[in-house]
Amino acid sequence: MSEDSEPVARHRSRRPPAPGSRAADAADAAAAAAGSISDGPIAIAKPAEPGPANARWRALLAEGGPILADGAMGTMLFASGLQFGDPPEVWNVSQPEVVRRIHRGYLEAGSRIVMTNTFGGNRLRLRLHGLHERVAELNRTAAIILRAEVDAAGGRALVAGDIGPTGEIMAPLGTLSDEEAVEVFAEQAAALIAGGVDVIWIETMSHLSEIRAAIQGARQASAGIPIIATMTFDTRGHTMMGVSPEQAVASLAAWGADAIGGNCGNGPDELLPVIERMRAVAPDVTLVAKSNAGMPELVDMRAVYRADPPTMAEAGLAFQAAGARIIGACCGSTPAHLKAMAEALAVAR
């Protein structure tokens, strides 16, 4: 889902902290503590022990060629009546047919990795709506209804449990400790795994410490489930917290992510150089590109994205040429965008 349910301001380009500022110093210290690039090849962690989920993941990779992910969930939910500020995860139990129809659209478009409607399904974000005691229910249900659609479509796609940021700022810049963050992410991951997901997809992260906590939480829930991890980069080629593509791919590979890349942002043109930079330092890593359908604009209090399906199809080819293996779309995209991308990438539908 990424940040479709957030104000447009959350999507705008963010500059890294100004050099020499206290924020920059703290961000640099956090990045150094979390992981940094070395002069040698990127170190990739030892794969998890083989298991059913890993078998499905390895089989998909072994097919060769590009792998089409899905598109936006929030964009589609808003078009179906979700109101700004309402928690999308509740629709897994209150409007399951709507959520299933959205999943079905992406499956019919050719998506082979489809994400659950759980972007904000962690305890801290759900607490804003008084739903923090329903983490297990909402995440497990999301996985179950997506699994039903995947099975009905022939079972060729993977069910990805979507995990987004907590909405809190990690220490030392904020108050969220590593220990609490790991616990929060482990709780959500465990519920998604109980619902039957094939992979965990951690997305839209800007802080290395938070995405490390998410990976650790997922590993606590399952030692063998594959993990896809993507961060959000701005026009200066860094995340909001100052993480470069090189730092991101080096750290995430070392922490055991099975696929790494970027999502969200202000459109394909912004994400393309990120993928190129990751590829340059980590040619053996499975890279992921899932950009927004252009830069969002505020129209009648709604985020409007101008990139049409042909534009996103061209972007898909550019991402493939840059080295991305898993290609999808984020905010503002629809099944029509993914269908066009599937045709451009010659992905079997």
C-alpha positions in Angstrom: 0.0 0.0 0.0 2.8 2.4 0.8 1.7 5.8 2.0 -1.5 6.2 0.0 -3.4 6.9 3.2 -1.0 9.7 4.3 -1.3 13.4 3.4 0.4 14.5 0.1 3.0 16.2 2.2 4.3 12.8 3.3 5.1 12.1 -0.4 7.0 15.2 -1.3 10.7 15.2 -1.8 12.7 15.4 1.5 16.2 16.6 1.7 18.8 14.8 3.9 19.7 16.7 7.0 21.9 19.8 6.3 25.6 18.9 6.5 27.1 19.9 9.8 23.7 20.1 11.5 22.9 18.2 14.7 20.3 16.2 12.7 23.0 15.3 10.1 25.5 14.2 12.8 22.8 12.1 14.5 21.8 10.5 11.2 25.4 9.8 10.3 26.0 8.2 13.7 22.9 6.0 13.3 23.9 5.0 9.8 27.3 4.0 11.0 26.0 2.0 13.8 23.4 0.3 11.7 25.8 -0.6 8.9 28.0 1.0 6.2 29.5 0.2 2.9 33.0 -1.2 2.7 35.7 -1.0 0.0 35.1 -4.6 -1.0 32.2 -6.5 -2.5 28.8 -6.3 -0.8 28.5 -9.1 1.8 25.3 -11.1 1.4 24.1 -12.9 4.5 23.8 -16.7 4.4 20.4 -17.7 3.1 17.8 -18.9 5.6 17.4 -22.6 6.1 15.2 -24.2 3.3 11.5 -24.5 4.0 8.1 -24.3 2.2 8.1 -20.5 1.9 11.7 -20.5 0.7 10.9 -23.2 -1.8 8.2 -21.1 -3.5 10.5 -18.0 -3.5 13.4 -20.0 -5.0 11.1 -21.5 -7.6 9.9 -18.0 -8.7 13.4 -16.7 -9.0 14.5 -19.8 -10.9 11.9 -19.0 -13.6 14.2 -16.3 -14.9 13.2 -12.9 -16.4 11.5 -10.0 -14.6 9.1 -10.6 -11.8 6.0 -8.4 -11.7 4.9 -7.2 -8.3 1.6 -5.4 -7.7 0.5 -1.8 -7.5 -1.1 0.5 -5.0 -3.7 -0.7 -2.4 -4.6 2.7 -0.9 -5.3 4.3 -4.2 -7.7 1.6 -5.0 -9.4 1.7 -1.6 -9.9 5.4 -1.8 -11.5 4.9 -5.2 -13.8 2.4 -3.5 -14.9 4.7 -0.7 -12.2 4.7 2.0 -12.2 8.1 3.7 -9.0 10.0 4.4 -7.8 9.2 7.9 -9.6 5.9 8.2 -7.4 2.8 8.8 -7.4 0.7 5.6 -6.6 -2.5 7.5 -10.1 -2.5 9.0 -11.5 -3.2 5.5 -9.9 -6.7 5.7 -12.8 -7.6 8.0 -15.5 -4.9 7.2 -15.1 -4.9 3.4 -13.2 -8.0 2.5 -14.8 -8.3 -0.9 -13.5 -4.9 -1.9 -10.0 -5.9 -0.8 -10.2 -9.2 -2.6 -11.4 -7.5 -5.8 -8.3 -5.2 -5.7 -6.0 -8.2 -5.2 -7.8 -10.0 -8.1 -7.2 -7.1 -10.4 -3.5 -7.2 -9.9 -3.4 -11.0 -10.2 -5.3 -10.7 -13.5 -2.8 -8.0 -14.6 0.0 -10.5 -14.2 1.5 -9.8 -10.8 3.4 -12.6 -9.3 4.0 -11.0 -5.9 1.0 -9.4 -4.3 1.0 -7.6 -1.0 -1.5 -7.8 1.9 -3.5 -4.8 3.0 -1.4 -4.3 6.1 0.9 -1.4 5.5 -0.1 0.3 8.7 -0.9 -2.9 10.5 1.6 -2.6 13.4 0.6 -1.9 17.0 1.8 1.7 17.1 -0.1 2.8 14.0 -3.2 0.9 14.9 -3.1 2.5 18.3 -3.9 5.8 16.7 -7.4 4.4 15.9 -7.8 2.4 19.1 -7.1 -0.9 17.2 -3.8 -1.9 18.8 -5.4 -5.0 20.3 -6.5 -6.3 16.9 -3.0 -6.6 15.3 -3.3 -10.4 15.1 -6.8 -10.4 13.7 -6.3 -7.7 11.0 -3.0 -9.0 9.7 -4.0 -12.7 9.8 -7.3 -12.0 8.0 -5.5 -9.9 5.4 -3.2 -12.8 4.6 -6.0 -15.3 4.5 -8.1 -13.3 2.0 -5.1 -12.7 -0.3 -4.2 -16.4 -0.2 -7.8 -17.2 -1.2 -7.5 -15.0 -4.3 -4.0 -16.3 -5.2 -5.3 -19.9 -5.0 -8.3 -19.1 -7.0 -6.0 -17.6 -9.7 -4.0 -20.8 -10.0 -1.5 -20.4 -7.1 1.3 -19.0 -9.3 1.7 -15.8 -7.3 3.4 -15.3 -3.9 1.5 -13.8 -1.0 3.6 -11.0 0.5 2.9 -9.8 4.0 3.2 -6.0 3.9 5.0 -4.2 6.7 5.4 -0.4 6.7 7.0 2.0 9.2 5.8 2.4 12.7 5.1 6.1 12.2 7.5 6.8 15.1 11.1 8.2 15.0 13.8 5.9 16.1 16.2 6.9 18.9 18.4 8.9 19.2 16.5 11.3 17.0 13.2 10.1 18.5 11.9 8.0 21.3 11.3 4.6 19.7 14.0 2.1 21.0 15.4 -0.7 19.0 13.9 -3.3 21.5 10.4 -1.9 21.2 10.6 -1.6 17.4 11.7 -5.3 17.1 8.9 -6.4 19.3 6.3 -4.4 17.3 7.5 -5.8 14.0 7.7 -9.3 15.3 4.1 -9.2 16.4 2.9 -8.1 13.0 5.1 -10.5 11.1 4.0 -13.4 13.3 0.3 -12.6 12.5 1.0 -12.4 8.8 2.9 -15.7 8.8 0.0 -17.3 10.8 -2.2 -16.2 8.0 -0.1 -18.0 5.4 2.1 -15.5 3.7 5.0 -16.7 1.5 7.3 -13.7 2.0 7.5 -10.6 4.3 7.8 -7.3 2.4 9.1 -4.5 4.5 8.6 -1.2 2.6 8.8 2.6 2.6 11.5 2.8 5.3 13.8 5.8 5.7 15.9 4.9 8.7 18.4 2.1 8.8 17.7 1.4 12.4 14.0 0.9 11.8 14.4 -1.3 8.8 17.0 -3.4 10.7 14.4 -3.8 13.5 11.8 -4.9 11.0 14.1 -7.5 9.6 15.0 -8.7 13.1 11.3 -8.8 14.0 10.5 -10.9 10.9 13.4 -13.2 11.7 12.1 -13.7 15.2 8.7 -14.7 13.8 10.3 -17.1 11.3 13.9 -18.0 10.7 13.2 -19.2 7.1 10.7 -16.8 5.5 12.1 -14.7 2.6 12.3 -11.0 3.3 12.0 -8.2 0.7 13.1 -4.8 2.0 12.7 -1.5 0.3 13.5 2.1 1.3 12.1 5.4 0.0 14.6 7.8 -1.7 14.2 11.5 -2.6 15.5 13.6 -5.5 18.9 13.9 -3.9 19.3 10.1 -3.9 19.0 9.6 -0.2 16.2 8.7 2.2 14.6 11.3 4.5 17.1 10.2 7.2 20.1 10.6 4.9 20.7 6.9 3.8 22.3 6.5 0.4 21.5 3.7 -2.0 24.9 2.2 -1.4 24.5 2.2 2.4 21.0 0.7 2.0 21.9 -2.2 -0.2 25.1 -3.0 1.8 23.3 -3.0 5.1 20.2 -4.8 4.0 22.2 -7.5 2.3 24.3 -8.0 5.4 21.2 -8.3 7.5 19.8 -11.1 5.4 17.2 -9.4 3.1 16.5 -11.7 0.1 15.6 -8.8 -2.3 16.4 -5.1 -1.8 15.4 -1.8 -3.5 13.3 1.3 -3.4 9.6 2.1 -3.4 7.3 5.1 -3.3 9.0 8.5 -3.9 8.1 11.0 -6.5 8.1 8.8 -9.6 10.2 6.5 -11.8 12.7 9.2 -12.7 13.7 9.6 -9.1 14.0 5.8 -8.4 15.9 4.9 -11.5 19.3 6.3 -10.5 18.9 4.6 -7.1 18.6 1.2 -8.7 21.6 2.0 -10.9 23.7 2.9 -7.9 22.6 -0.2 -6.0 23.4 -2.4 -9.0 26.9 -0.8 -9.4 28.0 -1.9 -5.9 25.9 -5.0 -5.5 25.5 -6.8 -8.8 24.5 -10.1 -7.2 21.7 -8.8 -5.2 18.1 -9.2 -6.3 16.9 -5.6 -6.8 13.4 -4.2 -6.5 11.9 -1.2 -8.1 8.3 -0.1 -7.1 7.9 3.6 -7.8 4.9 5.9 -7.5 3.0 6.7 -10.7 4.6 10.1 -10.9 4.8 13.0 -8.4 1.6 13.5 -6.4 -0.4 16.6 -6.7 -3.2 17.8 -4.3 -6.5 18.1 -6.1 -9.7 18.5 -4.0 -7.8 17.1 -1.0 -6.8 14.0 -2.9 -3.4 12.9 -4.1 -3.5 12.7 -7.9 -0.7 11.0 -9.8 -0.1 11.9 -13.5 1.9 8.9 -14.8 -0.4 6.9 -17.1 -0.1 3.2 -17.9 2.1 3.7 -21.0 4.5 5.9 -18.9 4.8 3.2 -16.2 5.3 0.6 -18.9 8.3 2.5 -20.2 9.5 2.9 -16.6 9.3 -0.8 -16.1 11.6 -1.4 -19.0 14.0 1.2 -17.7 14.1 -0.4 -14.3 14.8 -3.8 -15.9 17.7 -2.3 -17.9 19.1 -0.7 -14.7 19.2 -4.1 -13.0 15.9 -4.5 -11.2 14.5 -8.1 -11.2 11.3 -7.4 -9.2 9.3 -4.5 -10.7 6.0 -3.1 -9.7 4.3 0.2 -8.9 3.4 2.1 -5.8 1.0 5.0 -4.9 -1.3 6.2 -7.7 -1.0 3.0 -9.7 -3.9 0.6 -10.7 -4.3 -2.8 -12.3 -4.3 -0.9 -15.7 -0.8 0.3 -15.0 0.4 -3.1 -14.0 -1.2 -4.7 -17.1 0.7 -2.3 -19.3 3.9 -3.0 -17.4 3.4 -6.8 -17.8 2.9 -6.4 -21.5 6.0 -4.2 -21.9 8.1 -6.6 -19.8 6.7 -9.6 -21.7 5.5 -11.2 -18.4 3.1 -14.0 -18.9 -0.4 -13.2 -17.7 
